[in-house]
Amino acid sequence: MAKGSIKDRLIYAAMWLALAAPLPIVLVPALTAFNPIEYILRGLGLWGLRLLILGLVITPAARIFNLPVLIRYRRTVGLFAFTYIVLHLLSYVVLDQFFDWNRIFQDILKRPFITIGMGAFLALIPLAVTSTNGMLRRLGPVLWKRLHSLIYLIVPAGLVHYWLMVKADHDSQIVYGAIIAVLLAWRVWDRFQAAQRRKARAAAKAS
Protein backbone atom coordinates (compact mmCIF):
# COMPACT_ATOMS: atom_id res chain seq x y z
CA MET A 1 0.00 0.00 0.00
CA ALA A 2 1.38 3.40 -0.95
CA LYS A 3 2.40 5.82 1.74
CA GLY A 4 0.11 8.47 0.29
CA SER A 5 -2.95 6.24 0.57
CA ILE A 6 -2.20 5.57 4.26
CA LYS A 7 -1.87 9.29 4.84
CA ASP A 8 -5.15 9.95 3.04
CA ARG A 9 -6.94 7.33 5.10
CA LEU A 10 -5.61 8.81 8.32
CA ILE A 11 -6.72 12.29 7.26
CA TYR A 12 -10.19 11.04 6.34
CA ALA A 13 -10.44 9.11 9.61
CA ALA A 14 -9.53 12.25 11.55
CA MET A 15 -12.07 14.23 9.53
CA TRP A 16 -14.83 11.73 10.21
CA LEU A 17 -14.10 11.81 13.93
CA ALA A 18 -14.05 15.61 13.97
CA LEU A 19 -17.21 15.96 11.90
CA ALA A 20 -19.05 13.32 13.94
CA ALA A 21 -18.03 14.89 17.27
CA PRO A 22 -20.91 17.44 17.30
CA LEU A 23 -23.43 14.59 17.58
CA PRO A 24 -22.50 13.62 21.16
CA ILE A 25 -21.84 17.28 21.91
CA VAL A 26 -25.53 17.89 21.16
CA LEU A 27 -27.07 14.68 22.49
CA VAL A 28 -25.26 14.25 25.81
CA PRO A 29 -26.12 17.69 27.31
CA ALA A 30 -29.69 17.23 26.04
CA LEU A 31 -30.16 14.49 28.64
CA THR A 32 -30.16 17.11 31.40
CA ALA A 33 -31.49 20.10 29.43
CA PHE A 34 -34.69 21.86 30.53
CA ASN A 35 -36.21 21.23 27.11
CA PRO A 36 -34.25 18.33 25.57
CA ILE A 37 -36.25 18.19 22.34
CA GLU A 38 -35.66 21.86 21.58
CA TYR A 39 -32.01 21.48 22.57
CA ILE A 40 -31.53 18.60 20.14
CA LEU A 41 -33.55 20.28 17.40
CA ARG A 42 -31.60 23.53 17.54
CA GLY A 43 -28.24 21.91 18.15
CA LEU A 44 -28.44 19.63 15.12
CA GLY A 45 -29.67 22.44 12.88
CA LEU A 46 -26.95 24.79 14.07
CA TRP A 47 -24.21 22.27 13.36
CA GLY A 48 -25.69 21.64 9.93
CA LEU A 49 -25.48 25.36 9.20
CA ARG A 50 -21.94 25.59 10.57
CA LEU A 51 -20.76 22.77 8.34
CA LEU A 52 -22.46 24.30 5.30
CA ILE A 53 -20.53 27.50 6.01
CA LEU A 54 -17.33 25.49 6.45
CA GLY A 55 -17.97 23.96 3.04
CA LEU A 56 -18.08 27.46 1.56
CA VAL A 57 -14.82 28.36 3.31
CA ILE A 58 -12.85 25.53 1.71
CA THR A 59 -12.59 26.87 -1.84
CA PRO A 60 -11.36 30.39 -0.97
CA ALA A 61 -9.01 28.90 1.64
CA ALA A 62 -7.57 26.53 -0.96
CA ARG A 63 -7.03 29.43 -3.38
CA ILE A 64 -5.67 31.97 -0.89
CA PHE A 65 -3.26 29.58 0.82
CA ASN A 66 -2.41 27.67 -2.38
CA LEU A 67 -3.63 24.37 -0.94
CA PRO A 68 -5.68 22.75 -3.72
CA VAL A 69 -5.67 19.49 -1.73
CA LEU A 70 -8.33 21.02 0.52
CA ILE A 71 -10.89 20.78 -2.29
CA ARG A 72 -10.94 16.98 -2.05
CA TYR A 73 -12.37 17.22 1.49
CA ARG A 74 -15.20 19.58 0.58
CA ARG A 75 -17.56 16.74 -0.36
CA THR A 76 -17.12 15.03 3.01
CA VAL A 77 -17.90 18.25 4.85
CA GLY A 78 -20.97 18.81 2.68
CA LEU A 79 -22.32 15.31 3.24
CA PHE A 80 -21.87 15.62 7.00
CA ALA A 81 -23.70 18.96 6.86
CA PHE A 82 -26.54 17.26 4.99
CA THR A 83 -26.59 14.46 7.58
CA TYR A 84 -26.96 16.91 10.46
CA ILE A 85 -29.72 18.74 8.63
CA VAL A 86 -31.56 15.45 7.97
CA LEU A 87 -31.26 14.62 11.69
CA HIS A 88 -32.51 18.14 12.47
CA LEU A 89 -35.56 17.54 10.28
CA LEU A 90 -36.14 14.07 11.74
CA SER A 91 -35.98 15.43 15.28
CA TYR A 92 -38.71 17.91 14.31
CA VAL A 93 -40.89 15.26 12.65
CA VAL A 94 -40.39 12.50 15.22
CA LEU A 95 -39.61 14.13 18.57
CA ASP A 96 -41.39 17.47 18.26
CA GLN A 97 -44.43 16.58 16.13
CA PHE A 98 -44.75 12.80 16.70
CA PHE A 99 -45.44 12.17 12.99
CA ASP A 100 -48.45 14.49 13.02
CA TRP A 101 -48.31 15.12 9.27
CA ASN A 102 -51.32 17.45 9.24
CA ARG A 103 -49.74 19.69 11.86
CA ILE A 104 -46.40 19.53 10.08
CA PHE A 105 -48.04 20.58 6.81
CA GLN A 106 -49.80 23.47 8.58
CA ASP A 107 -46.49 24.53 10.12
CA ILE A 108 -44.84 24.60 6.70
CA LEU A 109 -47.64 26.80 5.35
CA LYS A 110 -48.05 29.16 8.30
CA ARG A 111 -44.65 29.50 9.98
CA PRO A 112 -42.14 31.33 7.73
CA PHE A 113 -39.01 29.93 9.35
CA ILE A 114 -40.24 26.37 8.74
CA THR A 115 -41.28 27.24 5.17
CA ILE A 116 -37.82 28.64 4.44
CA GLY A 117 -36.05 25.80 6.21
CA MET A 118 -38.01 23.15 4.33
CA GLY A 119 -37.33 24.89 1.03
CA ALA A 120 -33.61 25.01 1.79
CA PHE A 121 -33.63 21.33 2.71
CA LEU A 122 -35.41 20.32 -0.50
CA ALA A 123 -32.90 22.33 -2.52
CA LEU A 124 -30.06 20.59 -0.69
CA ILE A 125 -31.24 17.08 -1.60
CA PRO A 126 -30.14 17.15 -5.28
CA LEU A 127 -26.72 18.44 -4.20
CA ALA A 128 -26.27 15.49 -1.84
CA VAL A 129 -27.57 13.00 -4.44
CA THR A 130 -25.21 14.30 -7.14
CA SER A 131 -22.12 14.55 -4.90
CA THR A 132 -20.49 11.39 -6.31
CA ASN A 133 -17.93 11.25 -9.11
CA GLY A 134 -20.35 9.11 -11.10
CA MET A 135 -23.04 11.80 -11.02
CA LEU A 136 -20.46 14.41 -11.96
CA ARG A 137 -19.61 12.37 -15.08
CA ARG A 138 -23.29 11.82 -15.93
CA LEU A 139 -24.27 15.47 -15.58
CA GLY A 140 -21.09 16.92 -17.01
CA PRO A 141 -19.00 19.56 -15.24
CA VAL A 142 -20.98 22.56 -16.54
CA LEU A 143 -24.42 21.34 -15.46
CA TRP A 144 -22.98 19.91 -12.23
CA LYS A 145 -21.44 23.26 -11.28
CA ARG A 146 -24.68 25.11 -12.08
CA LEU A 147 -26.66 22.71 -9.92
CA HIS A 148 -24.24 22.98 -7.02
CA SER A 149 -24.32 26.77 -7.25
CA LEU A 150 -27.63 26.39 -5.38
CA ILE A 151 -25.51 26.24 -2.23
CA TYR A 152 -25.10 30.02 -2.48
CA LEU A 153 -28.87 30.33 -1.98
CA ILE A 154 -29.25 27.45 0.45
CA VAL A 155 -26.77 28.74 3.03
CA PRO A 156 -28.32 32.23 3.34
CA ALA A 157 -31.77 30.58 3.51
CA GLY A 158 -30.47 28.40 6.34
CA LEU A 159 -29.31 31.51 8.16
CA VAL A 160 -32.72 33.17 7.73
CA HIS A 161 -34.36 29.98 9.02
CA TYR A 162 -32.11 30.12 12.11
CA TRP A 163 -32.70 33.86 12.60
CA LEU A 164 -36.49 33.53 12.51
CA MET A 165 -36.46 30.46 14.73
CA VAL A 166 -34.66 32.31 17.55
CA LYS A 167 -36.85 35.01 19.01
CA ALA A 168 -34.08 36.99 20.75
CA ASP A 169 -30.29 37.29 21.07
CA HIS A 170 -29.24 37.28 17.43
CA ASP A 171 -25.53 37.85 18.10
CA SER A 172 -24.48 34.47 16.71
CA GLN A 173 -26.68 34.89 13.65
CA ILE A 174 -25.04 38.25 12.95
CA VAL A 175 -21.60 36.65 13.12
CA TYR A 176 -22.64 33.83 10.78
CA GLY A 177 -24.27 36.37 8.48
CA ALA A 178 -21.08 38.42 8.29
CA ILE A 179 -19.05 35.30 7.45
CA ILE A 180 -21.54 34.25 4.76
CA ALA A 181 -21.55 37.77 3.30
CA VAL A 182 -17.75 37.77 3.03
CA LEU A 183 -17.77 34.33 1.39
CA LEU A 184 -20.44 35.33 -1.11
CA ALA A 185 -18.59 38.57 -1.88
CA TRP A 186 -15.42 36.56 -2.48
CA ARG A 187 -17.34 34.29 -4.85
CA VAL A 188 -18.61 37.27 -6.87
CA TRP A 189 -15.09 38.72 -7.00
CA ASP A 190 -13.63 35.36 -8.04
CA ARG A 191 -16.13 34.99 -10.87
CA PHE A 192 -15.40 38.56 -12.01
CA GLN A 193 -11.66 37.83 -12.02
CA ALA A 194 -12.23 34.62 -13.98
CA ALA A 195 -14.31 36.52 -16.55
CA GLN A 196 -11.55 39.12 -16.88
CA ARG A 197 -8.96 36.39 -17.45
CA ARG A 198 -11.13 34.82 -20.16
CA LYS A 199 -11.48 38.19 -21.89
CA ALA A 200 -7.74 38.76 -21.72
CA ARG A 201 -7.03 35.33 -23.25
CA ALA A 202 -9.62 35.95 -26.00
CA ALA A 203 -8.08 39.35 -26.76
CA ALA A 204 -4.60 37.81 -26.87
CA LYS A 205 -5.75 35.17 -29.35
CA ALA A 206 -7.47 37.75 -31.53
CA SER A 207 -4.42 40.01 -31.71
C-alpha positions in Angstrom: 0.0 0.0 0.0 1.4 3.4 -0.9 2.4 5.8 1.7 0.1 8.5 0.3 -2.9 6.2 0.6 -2.2 5.6 4.3 -1.9 9.3 4.8 -5.2 10.0 3.0 -6.9 7.3 5.1 -5.6 8.8 8.3 -6.7 12.3 7.3 -10.2 11.0 6.3 -10.4 9.1 9.6 -9.5 12.3 11.5 -12.1 14.2 9.5 -14.8 11.7 10.2 -14.1 11.8 13.9 -14.0 15.6 14.0 -17.2 16.0 11.9 -19.1 13.3 13.9 -18.0 14.9 17.3 -20.9 17.4 17.3 -23.4 14.6 17.6 -22.5 13.6 21.2 -21.8 17.3 21.9 -25.5 17.9 21.2 -27.1 14.7 22.5 -25.3 14.3 25.8 -26.1 17.7 27.3 -29.7 17.2 26.0 -30.2 14.5 28.6 -30.2 17.1 31.4 -31.5 20.1 29.4 -34.7 21.9 30.5 -36.2 21.2 27.1 -34.2 18.3 25.6 -36.3 18.2 22.3 -35.7 21.9 21.6 -32.0 21.5 22.6 -31.5 18.6 20.1 -33.5 20.3 17.4 -31.6 23.5 17.5 -28.2 21.9 18.1 -28.4 19.6 15.1 -29.7 22.4 12.9 -26.9 24.8 14.1 -24.2 22.3 13.4 -25.7 21.6 9.9 -25.5 25.4 9.2 -21.9 25.6 10.6 -20.8 22.8 8.3 -22.5 24.3 5.3 -20.5 27.5 6.0 -17.3 25.5 6.5 -18.0 24.0 3.0 -18.1 27.5 1.6 -14.8 28.4 3.3 -12.9 25.5 1.7 -12.6 26.9 -1.8 -11.4 30.4 -1.0 -9.0 28.9 1.6 -7.6 26.5 -1.0 -7.0 29.4 -3.4 -5.7 32.0 -0.9 -3.3 29.6 0.8 -2.4 27.7 -2.4 -3.6 24.4 -0.9 -5.7 22.7 -3.7 -5.7 19.5 -1.7 -8.3 21.0 0.5 -10.9 20.8 -2.3 -10.9 17.0 -2.0 -12.4 17.2 1.5 -15.2 19.6 0.6 -17.6 16.7 -0.4 -17.1 15.0 3.0 -17.9 18.3 4.8 -21.0 18.8 2.7 -22.3 15.3 3.2 -21.9 15.6 7.0 -23.7 19.0 6.9 -26.5 17.3 5.0 -26.6 14.5 7.6 -27.0 16.9 10.5 -29.7 18.7 8.6 -31.6 15.4 8.0 -31.3 14.6 11.7 -32.5 18.1 12.5 -35.6 17.5 10.3 -36.1 14.1 11.7 -36.0 15.4 15.3 -38.7 17.9 14.3 -40.9 15.3 12.7 -40.4 12.5 15.2 -39.6 14.1 18.6 -41.4 17.5 18.3 -44.4 16.6 16.1 -44.7 12.8 16.7 -45.4 12.2 13.0 -48.4 14.5 13.0 -48.3 15.1 9.3 -51.3 17.5 9.2 -49.7 19.7 11.9 -46.4 19.5 10.1 -48.0 20.6 6.8 -49.8 23.5 8.6 -46.5 24.5 10.1 -44.8 24.6 6.7 -47.6 26.8 5.3 -48.1 29.2 8.3 -44.6 29.5 10.0 -42.1 31.3 7.7 -39.0 29.9 9.4 -40.2 26.4 8.7 -41.3 27.2 5.2 -37.8 28.6 4.4 -36.1 25.8 6.2 -38.0 23.1 4.3 -37.3 24.9 1.0 -33.6 25.0 1.8 -33.6 21.3 2.7 -35.4 20.3 -0.5 -32.9 22.3 -2.5 -30.1 20.6 -0.7 -31.2 17.1 -1.6 -30.1 17.2 -5.3 -26.7 18.4 -4.2 -26.3 15.5 -1.8 -27.6 13.0 -4.4 -25.2 14.3 -7.1 -22.1 14.5 -4.9 -20.5 11.4 -6.3 -17.9 11.3 -9.1 -20.4 9.1 -11.1 -23.0 11.8 -11.0 -20.5 14.4 -12.0 -19.6 12.4 -15.1 -23.3 11.8 -15.9 -24.3 15.5 -15.6 -21.1 16.9 -17.0 -19.0 19.6 -15.2 -21.0 22.6 -16.5 -24.4 21.3 -15.5 -23.0 19.9 -12.2 -21.4 23.3 -11.3 -24.7 25.1 -12.1 -26.7 22.7 -9.9 -24.2 23.0 -7.0 -24.3 26.8 -7.2 -27.6 26.4 -5.4 -25.5 26.2 -2.2 -25.1 30.0 -2.5 -28.9 30.3 -2.0 -29.2 27.5 0.5 -26.8 28.7 3.0 -28.3 32.2 3.3 -31.8 30.6 3.5 -30.5 28.4 6.3 -29.3 31.5 8.2 -32.7 33.2 7.7 -34.4 30.0 9.0 -32.1 30.1 12.1 -32.7 33.9 12.6 -36.5 33.5 12.5 -36.5 30.5 14.7 -34.7 32.3 17.5 -36.9 35.0 19.0 -34.1 37.0 20.8 -30.3 37.3 21.1 -29.2 37.3 17.4 -25.5 37.8 18.1 -24.5 34.5 16.7 -26.7 34.9 13.6 -25.0 38.3 13.0 -21.6 36.6 13.1 -22.6 33.8 10.8 -24.3 36.4 8.5 -21.1 38.4 8.3 -19.0 35.3 7.5 -21.5 34.3 4.8 -21.6 37.8 3.3 -17.7 37.8 3.0 -17.8 34.3 1.4 -20.4 35.3 -1.1 -18.6 38.6 -1.9 -15.4 36.6 -2.5 -17.3 34.3 -4.8 -18.6 37.3 -6.9 -15.1 38.7 -7.0 -13.6 35.4 -8.0 -16.1 35.0 -10.9 -15.4 38.6 -12.0 -11.7 37.8 -12.0 -12.2 34.6 -14.0 -14.3 36.5 -16.6 -11.6 39.1 -16.9 -9.0 36.4 -17.5 -11.1 34.8 -20.2 -11.5 38.2 -21.9 -7.7 38.8 -21.7 -7.0 35.3 -23.3 -9.6 35.9 -26.0 -8.1 39.3 -26.8 -4.6 37.8 -26.9 -5.7 35.2 -29.4 -7.5 37.8 -31.5 -4.4 40.0 -31.7 
